[in-house]
Amino acid sequence: MKCALPECFNIIKQSLTGRPGKYCSDACKQKDYRIRQKTVTKLSNRGVTKLPDIQFYCGLNEKYWNYHAVSPGTHVCIAPVTSIHVEEKKTGEKRRKLVKTQVLIDEKKIKHILVDSGAFSDGIELKDGQIVRNHRLSFDHALQRQIAHAYDFRYAHLVESLVSYDLLIDEVWQDGERSKQRWSVDAAEFAVEETIKAAQYLSRERRQIDRVFGHHVRLVLSAQGVEAEQYARCAAEIVKVMQSDDIFGLGGWCITGLIRHVMLPAAASILPGVFEVLGKAGVKRVHVFGVILPKLLGFLLYLCDLYGIRLSTDSAGPATEPARNGNWGYGSWTNPKYKKPFSLESCRVIDEDGNKAPTCAPGTHCAGLERIRHVALTHEYLANFRECEPSLVVSLKTPEFGQLPLMEVAV
């Protein structure tokens, strides 16, 4: 395997124990680290003055980030419900419970809101092709939930787009618990059918949606599928009900970061055919849900460029990873030496009215400010993706022997 430093073509050092390294020498490792740090500095000193290469919508599901007011940027994605674990008092067991997503919108900072459908949190359990447990809503109920949340938290006037209530094929529910797994091809036929119906329903409700919000709202019509023919067929049905400013939603790819060795070859096999359908239909915008993996984003940007399509994505990861897991950066600006920040006494200051009023000085290494800085850097990184990751805006290698067998679960 080649050294991870792009300009070096030597073979990496082989380890006799443990995982193999990424570099051929310590000198290459240090040089690559310095290059990544220069990228971070460049991002910090540069604003976005052009249409972004990839428009980032920060996932928002909190009122504060470790005592600090949230600062997700101008574009955010909000789901009306969030699933959490709660402990049963009698048994001590934990179960999932749906709660209304709590947000506090500062319209001086936030200008564009994409309202997700909440389908991610609504479980459906199949066994031998039959529904044994179903917590999904009707399409109308799901739409009313989106509308109600926007008015309950006073951001209806900022809603830019609504997402259709698709049925996710990378979430498997069993006994009320959700796990990240792909459905089988046969089971996914049911999900594709529901997903197409969801897009058709939302398309029929355009006038009502615009009337309720008092302004024009774009639709994000999401697609699903486990293999190439299935996904392309779903896409072909959805583009039939799309209008000129609608957004095509790429569902089912948020699992890529967890099993990239499976999903990246799957993307190479599935997505070119889907984009061929989109290109012929004249689709101008694609949104991929929950993806922040640079290699997949680079491939998507490559496909978008072929057909003159703009790309956007959403993720809550940039706002949570620094404080939750101590992770910093993506791709060329990942920092493996980053130290996890914590909340300080200066974060916990309360004013005379009992409101949160942190006194942390700019540059303080505290959880709240680090989350804010990481989100800002992610916005700029994705906006300048072609410059930051030129080697990633390329085609992915297609699997050699037909369709790649995905990690499927027969549900």
N, C-alpha and C positions, 0 to 999 in steps of 0.2 A: 504494500500500500504506500502511496506517495505521501511525502511530508505535507502537513496542513498549511504551511507557508506557501501562498500561491506562486511565488517566484522561484521556489526550490523544487527540484525534481528528483531529489534523493529519496531512498526508501526509508521508512520510519524504523526506529530502533525496536527490536522485538524483545518483549519482556518474558523472562522465564517463568515469572509468577504474576498473578493478577492480570488486569486488563492491559492491552498493548497501548503504547503512547501514541501521540498524534504527530510528533515531530522527529526529525532525524538527529537533532542535536539540541542542547540547551540554548545555543546561540539563536537558532531558528525560533525556538519557543519565546525567547525574550524579544526578538524582533517583531514577531507577530503580535505580541502583547502591546508593544509600543505603537504599532500601526492602529490597533483597535482603540487605544486611548486618544490618538490623534483624531479618529473619527468622532469620538464623543465630544472632544473640544470643538471640532468643526460644527457639529450639530448644535452645540450650546450657543455658538456665536452667530448662527445663521437663522434668519427667519424664513418663512415660506412666502415667496413672492410670485408664485406661478400656480397653475392648477396642479394639485398634488398628483404624483404618480399613483399613489394609493390613498384614497380618503379613509382616514381612521375614525371610527365611532367608538368612543370609550364606553364600555359597559358600566352602567351606573346602578347600584343597588344599595347605596348607603347615604345617609345625610352628612356624615363627617368621615374624614380619613384620619383615624387616630387623633381625634380632638380638633383637627384642623378642617376648615371649610373645604369641601371638595373643589377641585379645579381640573375638570376632565377635558377642557378645551371646548371649542365651539360646537363640535358634533358629538352627540351621545346616543347610546342605544339603551332603551329601558324596557324590561319585561314587566308586565303588570303583576306577576306573582313570582315568588321565590320559594324553593323547597328547602326546608331546614330539618335538622335532626332534633327531636325533642325526646326527653326521657319519661317513660311511663312511671308514675309514682309507685304503683303497686308492684310491678314486676322488675323495674329498673332497666327494662329493655328500651332501646332507642328506636323510634320510628320516624318516618318522614311526615312532615306536615307542611301544607301550603300556607304561605302568609303573603299578605299584600306587600309589594316591594316599597320600601320607604325611601323617598328621595326628597331633597331640598334643592329647588331649582333657582339659581341666580341668573336671571335673564340678561344681566350685564356680561356674563361670561358665556352662557350657553345660547346658541342661536338656532340649532337644527337638531331635532329629536326624531329618531327612528324608533317606533314603538313595535317591539317584538310581540309575537302572538301569545307567548306563554306555553306553547305546545311542548317545550322542553321539560316542563314540570308536570305535565298531565300524563299519567301513565296508562298504558293499555297492555294487558298481558294476554298472549296467545298461547295455546297448547294444541299441537296437531292441527294448526290452521283455524282453530275455533277460539273465539273470545271468551276467556274465563274471568277476567276482571277488567273493567273499563272505567277510567276516571276522566276520560276526555269529554269536552263540552260539545254542544252543537256549534255549528259555524256561527250562527247568529249570537249565541251566548258568548262565544270567544270574542267576537267583534265588540259586543256591548261591554265586555270586561276591559278591553283596550281603551274604549272611549271613556268609561267611568274612571279609570285610573288617571287619564290625562286631566280630567276635570277635578278629581279629588285632590290632586297634587299641583293644580294650577299651572299646567304647562300646555294646555290644549292649543293656545295660539302659537306655540313653537313647534308643533308636530309637523314634520316634513313628510313622513311616509309611514305607512302601516304594513305589517307583514302578514301574509296569509297563514291560516292555521293548518300547517302541514302536519304530516305524521312522520316523525324522525325514525330513520332506519339504523342509527348508530347508538340507540339506547334500548337496552333490553330490561324489562321489568319482570321480576319474579317474587311472588309473595310480598308485594308492596315495596320491594327494594329495587333500585335502579343500578345498572352497571353499564359500563362502556363496552359494548360489543356490537358487531354488525349482524343484521338479520340475514337469514338465508335468502337466496334469490326468489324461491317460491313464496315465502312469507312476505317478502318485500312487495310482491304484486298488490297485496292488500293496502300497504302503505302508499304505493304509487297511485292507486285508485283514489284513496282519501285525499292525497295531496293535490291531485288534479281537480277534484271536486271543490277543495278549499279555494284554489285559485279562481275557479269559475264563479263560486259564490261571491268572493270579494269583488271581482270584476263587475258583477251585477249590482253591487251596492255603491258604486262610485258617487252617484248623485246624493244619496243619503249621507255618505261620509263627508263630502264637501259641505253639505248643508249643516251637519252637526258641528263641524269644526269652524265653519264660517270662512273658510279659505280652501283653495285647492290642495289636496293631499295626494301625493304619489303612492302607488301601490308597489310593494315588493312581493312578487309572486314566486314562491319558493318551489323548488323541484327536489325530488329524491330518486334514488335508484342504487342498486348494488353492483350492477355490471353495465357494460357499455350500451348494449341494445336497449335495456330497460330504462336507463337514465335518459338516453336520447329520445326514446318514445315519450317519456314523461315531459321532456322539454318541448317536444313538437306539439303536444296538446296545450301546454301552458302558453306558448307564444301566440296561439290562436286567439287568446282573450286579452293579450297585452295591448296597451295603447302606447303612443310614441314616447311619453316620458316615464313609463313604468320601468321598474327595475327587476331584472331576473335574479332570483335568489338561488344560490348554490348551497343546498342543504346536504348534510351528511358527511362533511369534511372536518368538523371540529375534533374528531377523534385522531386526526393525522399525527399530531404531536406525540400521542401515546404509542402508536404502532406505525411509525413512519416507514419501517422496512416493508410493511404490507401496503400502506395507503399511498405512498409515493408512486410505486409501480402501478397501483390501481388508477391513480390520477392520470398517469401517462396513457393508460389504456382507455379510460372513460371520457376524459374531458375534451380531447380534440374533436370527437364526434358531436359532443354537446355544443361546442362553440361553432361548429359548422352549421348546426341548426339555428343558432342565435344569429350568426352572420347573415344567413339567407333571409331571416325574418326582419333584419334591420334593427335588432336590439342595440341600444346605445349605452346601457349601463348594467353592470353585473355586481352583485354583492355576495360575498362568501361569508357564511356565518361562523364566528368563533375561531377564525384562523389567524395566527400570528407567526406561523412557521415560515421563515424566509424562503426556504427552497420551494415550497408550494406556492407562495405568493409570487415568486419570480417566474414560475411556470405559468401561473394565471395571467401575469402581466404580459408575458410573451404571447399568449393566446389572444389576449385583448388587443394587443398591437396589430395582430394579423387582420382583425376585423373592425378596427376603429372603435373599440369599446372602452369605456372608462371603468375602473375597478375600485371597489370599496370593501372594507372588512370591519368587523367589530370584535372586541374582546375586553373582558374585565381584567385579564391577566396583567397588563402593564400597571394597573392601579393596585394590584394585590401582591404580586410576586416579591417585590423588595422586602415588604414587612412580613409576609407570611412565610416565605421559604428562603429569603436571602438571595434571590436571583436578580441579576442586573443585566439588562441589555439583550439584544438579539443579533444573531449573525455576526457581522464584523465588529460590533461594539459590545459583545458579551464580555463581562468582567468576572472571571472565575474567582478572583481574590476579594470580591465585594464582601463587606461585613454587614450582617443583618442589623438594621436600625431598630431602636425601641422608643417608646414614648417616654418623654422626660417630664420633669416637674413643670418646666416652662410650657409644655403642651397642655397641662391640666388646669391652667389658670382660668378662673371664672370671674366675670365682671360683676358689678354691683346688682345687676338685674338677674343674675344666675345663668347667664349665657356663656357658652364656651368662648374664650378670648385668649388664645395662645400668645405667648410673648417671645417665642423662639426667633432669634435673629436670623436673617437670610443666610443660607449656607449651613445652618445647624444640621447635624447628622441625626435627625429624629425621624421616626416612622412616617409621620404625616407629611413633612416637607420632602422627604425622599420619594414618597409615592407621587407627589405633585410633580417633582422634577423628572421622574421616570416616565410619566405619562406625556409630559411636554416633549421629551427627547424622542419618544416613540412616534408621536405625531410628525415630528420633523424628519425622522428616519424614513418613515413610510412615504411621506410627501416627496422625498428626494431619493427614493429607492433605487432608481436606475444609476444614480451617481454613486450611492453607497455600496451597492451590490451588483455591479455590471456583469459579473460572471454568473449570476443566478438567473438573469432574464433570458432564459434559454429553454429549449425543448427538453423534456425529460425522456430518458431512454425507455422505449416501449418494451414490455416483456416479450421475450422471443417466442414463447410457445402458446400463442392464443391468449385467451382471457386468463388473467391471474386469479387463482383460487383465493378468495378473501377469507379472513377469519370469520366464519359464519356461525350463527346459532340457529338451530331449527326451532323457530317459535311458531 
